[in-house]
């Protein structure tokens, strides 16, 4: 693995030198992580399905992460190997707080909804250090918040981590309803990112064996139908964490077997861990495929030009370039309009989904109803003022976090949208230019047969848009000006930030009204209704602005691709003209540089070929 990562870093450096551009630091950072053997195993599912209990039992440590009714906040638990158990809280960058070490007794104060309601303590994630042997191989388990229920922000946070997953354990249970439509939606997205998807059905001890088996059969039928996967090829485990820990306490082998964890650990030890490095190698190779194809294309063109030592050969090369110019024109005319149309339609669907996530903040929505209920329960105007002060302190931060979560959701969904359109095998598949865009390389790799789909950072996979790679090296990176900060939605005169002042002024304006509880209630609910109308309108504007930014960026980058591609082909035509008058000394110098680059690239390809043969002769478990 170390040799491969070194070679791939050399490839990144070589590409930068050949194109006279800066090296991609994000690419290097990702390669270093894989080189260190970090394998991100994300655990996700609906709330109260037993995700945290499953993790604790899998690692053999009770209460390692919070369980039961203490639903995790919109924070993440990142669990990695260490010799001694420990916890460190990492705060949001906007909080200005430094990481803080805590003990397991303080964990609930930061990592549960009870101890940290609405994430008022501004926790980003909690680092968990655990000496479990399973983690020694470099596996990092990411425990995500629940996807459904009242805690809608949890889904948005979970979506942020899915594109970073090397594998996913999706948790359902034996007690509540079977896998539903919303869960299928999540799973369809996950499969576009990684095929390494494993299913866990928890709480098997809470029902009889017949009901448990029936639930499994039903879930597998749903998954097979909706995800287009053979039911007998879906990794699916029946588990019960209570039986697992009870077996440890009582030294009862029968309980342990009934818990299902021996079967799970056998899968991890015999399948997942032995393939862990292979999975990382496959992802690294796929991520680097556009870079390698670009290097090969540049060197091939340089070699072809220098070897054109006669008028006949130069004319033949000129005709090849002219053919590519015609293909580009054909792609612009016949394929590009349809591509833009599909992307624009997809962005509109994302807009509708994002708007639905704002419903709890709409006028008369869930949040306003909760406030109005508390106002109605107040017995005097002082009680109403107290509630207003409480909401005035908490709601702006909640809204800010909701906005940031929605923006992350938009980014992730838009990333998947663009990736799926680039890989679409519809009418555009016959276009030579689209083949260039997909960058189906001639380097010795066939990673696609392994069904590994690599999602780099947002929209970064569209780097392969560029034939030659230079046009869109930083393609469609979403604007970051609204992310990582407290969004100042509440700055206007109708904002919640002004509610306390407005309401206080209204009450003091007329002493009789101050004593009139019913009037005070009406004033409070009326002012809040105005606030939510303003907030909701602002949210819709933010969503529309973000999607407009994405659409504009897509349009700009596609246009940039067209311009760069056209300029590149025109540049080659000029090189052909210059080649006809090139002197011997200049030709020798160019040949020397070409040979040096070819020598480096040949070494890179040899290492890649070794790794590729290893993957082919020892295929990944499906």
FENDAPE-V342155 format. One record per pair of residues at least 4 apart in sequence whose C-alpha atoms are under 7 Angstrom apart, sorted by sequence separation. I is the first residue (numbers start at 1). GAP is how many residues later the second one is. If there is no record, write none. Layout:
i = [I,I]
gap = [GAP,GAP]
This chain:
i = [1,2,3,4,5,6,7,8,9,10,11,12,13,14,15,16,17,24,25,26,27,28,29,30,31,32,33,34,50,51,52,53,54,55,56,57,66,91,102,103,107,108,112,113,116,119,135,148,153,154,155,156,158,161,179,180,181,182,183,184,185,186,187,188,189,190,191,207,208,209,210,211,212,213,214,215,216,217,218,219,220,221,222,223,224,230,240,241,242,243,244,245,246,247,248,252,253,254,255,260,261,262,263,264,265,266,267,268,269,270,271,272,275,276,277,278,279,280,281,282,283,284,285,288,289,290,291,292,293,294,295,296,297,298,299,300,301,302,303,304,309,310,311,312,313,314,315,316,317,318,319,320,321,322,323,324,325,326,327,328,329,330,331,332,335,336,337,338,339,340,341,342,343,344,345,346,347,348,349,350,351,352,353,354,358,361,364,365,366,367,368,369,370,371,372,373,374,379,380,381,382,383,384,385,386,387,388,389,390,391,394,395,396,397,398,399,400,401,402,403,404,405,406,407,408,409,410,411,412,413,414,415,416,417,418,419,420,425,431,432,433,434,435,436,448,456,466,469,491,494,495,498,499,500,501,502,503,504,505,510,511,512,516,517,518,519,520,521,522,523,524,525,526,527,528,529,530,531,532,533,534,535,536,537,538,539,540,541,542,543,544,545,546,547,548,549,550,551,552,553,554,555,556,557,558,559,560,561,562,563,564,565,566,567,568,569,570,571,572,573,574,575,576,578,582,583,584,585,586,587,588,589,590,591,592,593,594,595,596,597,598,599,600,601,602,603,604,605,606,607,608,609,610,611,612,613,614,615,16,33,56,57,102,110,111,113,116,135,207,224,247,257,267,268,308,331,360,361,363,364,378,429,435,456,464,466,482,490,493,582,16,56,91,109,110,224,247,308,359,360,361,378,428,455,463,466,490,507,508,513,514,16,44,56,91,108,109,147,148,224,360,465,490,507,513,43,56,91,146,147,204,247,56,90,145,146,247,375,463,13,89,90,221,463,12,88,89,220,244,463,88,89,243,244,463,52,88,145,243,462,52,53,87,88,144,52,87,244,423,460,87,243,422,459,86,244,459,460,241,459,9,240,458,239,240,239,503,238,239,439,5,438,95,167,174,237,437,438,162,166,168,169,170,171,172,173,174,437,439,499,167,168,169,170,171,172,173,174,437,5,92,163,167,168,169,170,171,172,173,174,437,91,92,169,436,91,92,2,90,91,174,1,89,90,91,204,90,204,205,496,89,90,199,200,201,202,203,204,494,495,89,178,198,199,200,201,202,203,494,73,88,89,174,198,199,200,201,202,72,73,87,88,188,200,495,72,73,87,88,179,494,495,71,72,87,174,178,418,66,70,71,86,87,419,70,73,86,415,419,70,85,86,415,73,74,84,85,66,73,84,85,412,82,83,84,411,75,76,77,78,79,80,81,82,83,75,76,77,78,79,80,81,82,489,75,76,77,78,79,80,81,77,79,81,354,81,80,81,354,80,80,350,79,80,78,79,78,79,350,78,77,78,76,77,76,77,347,76,76,75,74,346,73,478,59,72,59,343,476,476,74,404,74,476,475,74,472,400,400,471,472,471,335,471,396,471,466,41,39,40,41,42,43,44,47,38,39,40,41,42,43,44,46,47,331,37,38,39,40,41,42,43,45,46,47,38,44,45,46,47,331,392,327,328,392,327,392,389,388,51,49,42,49,41,49,40,41,42,43,44,45,40,41,42,43,44,45,39,40,41,42,43,44,45,381,381,380,381,376,293,375,293,290,293,293,292,50,289,372,286,282,444,363,287,445,286,283,363,298,362,363,283,297,361,362,290,294,362,294,361,57,355,54,57,53,57,351,347,37,325,34,157,160,321,153,156,156,159,153,156,160,31,156,159,318,195,195,194,318,194,193,192,193,193,314,15,12,15,118,11,163,278,275,271,94,93,94,94,7,4,4]
gap = [4,4,4,4,4,4,4,4,4,4,4,4,4,4,4,4,4,4,4,4,4,4,4,4,4,4,4,4,4,4,4,4,4,4,4,4,4,4,4,4,4,4,4,4,4,4,4,4,4,4,4,4,4,4,4,4,4,4,4,4,4,4,4,4,4,4,4,4,4,4,4,4,4,4,4,4,4,4,4,4,4,4,4,4,4,4,4,4,4,4,4,4,4,4,4,4,4,4,4,4,4,4,4,4,4,4,4,4,4,4,4,4,4,4,4,4,4,4,4,4,4,4,4,4,4,4,4,4,4,4,4,4,4,4,4,4,4,4,4,4,4,4,4,4,4,4,4,4,4,4,4,4,4,4,4,4,4,4,4,4,4,4,4,4,4,4,4,4,4,4,4,4,4,4,4,4,4,4,4,4,4,4,4,4,4,4,4,4,4,4,4,4,4,4,4,4,4,4,4,4,4,4,4,4,4,4,4,4,4,4,4,4,4,4,4,4,4,4,4,4,4,4,4,4,4,4,4,4,4,4,4,4,4,4,4,4,4,4,4,4,4,4,4,4,4,4,4,4,4,4,4,4,4,4,4,4,4,4,4,4,4,4,4,4,4,4,4,4,4,4,4,4,4,4,4,4,4,4,4,4,4,4,4,4,4,4,4,4,4,4,4,4,4,4,4,4,4,4,4,4,4,4,4,4,4,4,4,4,4,4,4,4,4,4,4,4,4,4,4,4,4,4,4,4,4,4,4,4,4,4,4,4,4,4,4,4,4,4,4,4,4,4,4,4,4,4,4,4,4,4,4,4,4,4,4,4,4,4,5,5,5,5,5,5,5,5,5,5,5,5,5,5,5,5,5,5,5,5,5,5,5,5,5,5,5,5,5,5,5,5,6,6,6,6,6,6,6,6,6,6,6,6,6,6,6,6,6,6,6,6,6,7,7,7,7,7,7,7,7,7,7,7,7,7,7,8,8,8,8,8,8,8,9,9,9,9,9,9,9,10,10,10,10,10,11,11,11,11,11,11,12,12,12,12,12,13,13,13,13,13,14,14,14,14,14,15,15,15,15,15,16,16,16,16,17,17,17,17,18,18,19,19,19,20,20,21,21,22,22,25,26,26,27,27,27,27,27,27,28,28,28,28,28,28,28,28,28,28,28,28,29,29,29,29,29,29,29,29,29,30,30,30,30,30,30,30,30,30,30,30,30,31,31,31,31,32,32,33,33,33,33,34,34,34,34,34,35,35,35,35,36,36,36,36,36,36,36,36,36,36,37,37,37,37,37,37,37,37,37,38,38,38,38,38,38,38,38,38,39,39,39,39,39,39,39,40,40,40,40,40,40,40,41,41,41,41,41,41,42,42,42,42,42,42,43,43,43,43,43,44,44,44,44,45,45,45,45,46,46,46,46,46,47,47,47,47,48,48,48,48,48,48,48,48,48,49,49,49,49,49,49,49,49,49,50,50,50,50,50,50,50,51,51,51,52,54,55,55,56,59,60,60,61,61,62,62,63,63,63,64,65,65,66,66,67,67,67,68,69,70,71,71,72,72,73,73,75,75,77,78,79,79,80,81,82,83,85,86,87,89,89,90,93,93,94,94,95,98,99,99,99,99,99,99,99,100,100,100,100,100,100,100,100,100,100,101,101,101,101,101,101,101,101,101,101,102,102,102,102,102,102,104,105,105,105,106,108,111,112,120,122,123,123,124,124,125,125,125,125,125,125,126,126,126,126,126,126,127,127,127,127,127,127,127,133,136,137,139,145,146,146,148,149,149,150,151,152,152,153,161,165,165,166,167,167,168,169,169,170,170,170,171,171,171,171,174,174,174,175,175,184,185,187,187,188,188,192,200,240,244,246,248,248,248,249,249,250,250,252,252,252,253,253,253,255,256,257,258,258,259,260,261,261,262,262,276,279,280,280,281,292,337,345,350,390,391,391,392,597,603,604]
